[in-house]
Structure formats: C-alpha cells, structure tokens
Amino acid sequence: MEQSRERSWSLSRTPEGPLAAGINAFMAHLLDQGYAASSVHLETRLVSDFSRWLMVEGVALREITPAHADRFLRHRARYRRPRRGDRVALTRLLTLLRERGEIAAPMPTATADATPAEHLAREFAAYLRQERALAATTIAAYVPFAQWFLSERFGGERVNLRDLCATDVIGFVRRQAVHLHMKRAKTMTTALRSFLQYARYRGDVTADLSAAVPTVASWSRTAIPRAIAPEHVQRVPACCDVHSAVGRRDRAILLLLARLGVRACEICALTLQDIDWQSGHLRVRGKGGRECQLPLPADVGEAIAAYLQQGRPRTSSRCLFLRVHAPICGLKPPQSIGYIVKRALERAGIDSPRKGAHQFRHALATQMLGQGASLAEIGRLLRHRSPQTTSIYAKVDLLALRALALPWPGVAP
C-alpha cells in the first residue's frame, strides 16, 4: 500500500494534464481518510481521466470549476458506465484543491428564479458569518425565519425595508408563535431581532424595530430535569462491546457523559492535546469558547486509553473521537453523540422516553445532590455560567423540599 503514495499504481499510463502533479497527494489524502484500496484505485483513475480531459480542453489548473467536472462526467458517460460515486469523488478532489489554494473558491450562484426575499436572506447569512462570526448552526436557525418574515410581508415583489413598521413585526410574531413550540418560537423572535438589527446596520431602517419584537411568554425552570435512572447509568456503558473499535469508542463517550456530565458538543470538540495524562486532567471547551480543566476519573481514562490503543483509526486528524468508516474525521455534534446514546439504550434494553445525551448530565447532578453536594459545587462541575441555571436541580432534592411543604388543609399535623 505504501507504494501507492510514491507512484500512481492504479493507472495504466503516466498521468497527464493540469492535475497530474497532484494525483499522488490526492491518493495520500484518500488513504489518510481511511478509504479502501479499491476505492482509491477507482477514484485515482477517475481523476487521471479528468486531468487528461482538461488538457485536451485547454483548461489550466487555476481555471477548474465545478462546471468542468459536470461536463467531464457527461463526456465520460458516453464510453464508460458512470459510477454512483463519481460526482462525489470529483467534488472531494475540488475541495482538496481549494483548501490547498490551487483553485479559486466558487462564486456564489444565485438562481434566476430566486425571489428578492431569498436574495436578502442570503445577504443576511453572509453578514452573520463574516461580520458576526456566528456558528453555522446558528446561521442555519436564523436565516429561514428572516426569509419567512420577508416572504410574508413582501411576497415575491421587491423588498423595501423602509416600508417596515412595528405593526408588521408584531403581527408576524403573533401569527406564527401559536403554531410553534415554545423553544422554536423563542428562536424565531431572536432571529427576527437579529435581522432587524442587520437592516438598521445596512441603513435601510432608521428606527430600532428590533425593540418591537414581542417576547414569547415562558416560565423558566418550571420543568423538572429528566434524568436517566441511576441503575441505567451503570448499565448503558457496560453493554458496549469492548472487543470492537466501535464499542471501545462508544464506552469512552458514554463514561464521559455519565461521570463528568460533558455536553455532546464538548465531546465532539475534544482533541488529543486536551488530555493531560500526567496530571489526570481533561480540557473541555464549553459554550462561548470557554475552557476549563476537569479531573479525569480513572475508569474514564482507562476507557479512553483502550480506545486510543486498540480502536482509534490511524489518521492525521487530531480529534479524539473519530468516525469508524471513511471519510475518517471527527464526530459531528450533536447528532452523532445522540445516535450513540440511542443505540446504547437499545442494546441495554432500556425503554427510555428520552434518547438524548443530556439526560446523563441531569443524572450526574441529581446523584451529586443526593450525596450531599451543594448547588454551587454542581454548578462548577457542570460549568454553568449562572447559579440560576443550577437552581433547577433543587426541585429533585425531595428531602429538603419535604421540610418546606405545608400540611394539606384539614389534615392533622
């Protein structure tokens, strides 16, 4: 296999064209991502044919665009049966060339049938990404609501933000909030405030219309934290198959959830450098980019070490936990961790109404409270910014609450 890094072993003749010099680098990239030798063989031959076609067409390396890949695939289909993964392979190649700076990034293409509201929503997304530096998940949550608001107000006609008034904003929120879950309704109002601030930033709106966005009624800390049962916390990691790479990885992740109350997004952000084996500490990056050091329990450290030694694929990625199948890369939060938890609950035969990872965090706080820990200590371990966030766990301290309960009317004390 090492010979494939030195020479294009899967090609019948020497590569030609603008991509010839980079084919070995592309092959090394595929091998590093954990692709099988057969897949590397097919994708390398495809790239070699693409490079030769580009040479015939007179296309230089810097001029390559996704449109060229589409034309080549149509040309190649005339004499060779297309494979389902051909387009994905060329997309992977162009992404690698773009990351290496060898080809230019594609210009955003605006569809001819896009409405003015859609155009403005895209500009809003670019503002959130470039000026506000918001996460992609946040942008994906905000932009649809902004486009929804604009489409309802202006339809398919020209968008004139100067025509907006407080009545438009209030009416939109009142009409839509009744059809949405409380959390999604709160996201809608936050997104709408952000868009109206953007409109003022553009100079299209002079008044602060973001102040006119109504607040969605909600009563914080009214629900009781829903934690997984203590006996289930022990059973779930124990049901992982420690003889397989997936089982070792999943057991380490589940122990992190159960013993340290780490969030799903924090697990996905862990790197190899975040573990200090000498001092027995784990560096965790929480919300807002905050970092903190957590003690690494012995059983958690042993599970992580077993995964690193006998389960983690060999790759240049520095992410602690990786996918098992190609492309080998870090887990994507929070869906990947939620899937691991759901699958572990099914293996353990636990019919839990909640399938997410956060129930382990609630279980840890409840257990600590039962063992006499203060709310301040729980808040430090769970890395809460505000004591009010931790105070919700006071509801599960039944012994303390029983002393505060008033007798039922008509019942002798």
ABEGO torsion letter per residue (X at the ends): XAAAAABBAABABBBBEAAAAAAAAAAAAAAAAGBBAAAAAAAAAAAAAAAAAAAAAGBBAAABBAAAAAAAAAAAAAABBBBAAAAAAAAAAAAAAAAAGABBBBBBBBBAABBAAAAAAAAAAAAAAAAAGBBAAAAAAAAAAAAAAAAAAAEABBBBAAABBAAAAAAAAAAAAAABBAAAAAAAAAAAAAAAAAAAAAGABABBAAAABBBBBBBBGABBBBBBBAAAAAAAAAABBAABAAAAAAAAAAAAAAAAGBBAAAAAABBAAABBAAAGBBBBBBBGGBBBBBBBBAAAAAAAAAAAAAABBBBABABABBBABOBBBBBBOAAAAAAAAAAAAAAAGBBBABABAAAAAAAAAAAAAAAGBBAAAAAAAAGBABAAAAAAAAAABAAAAAAABBBBBGBBX
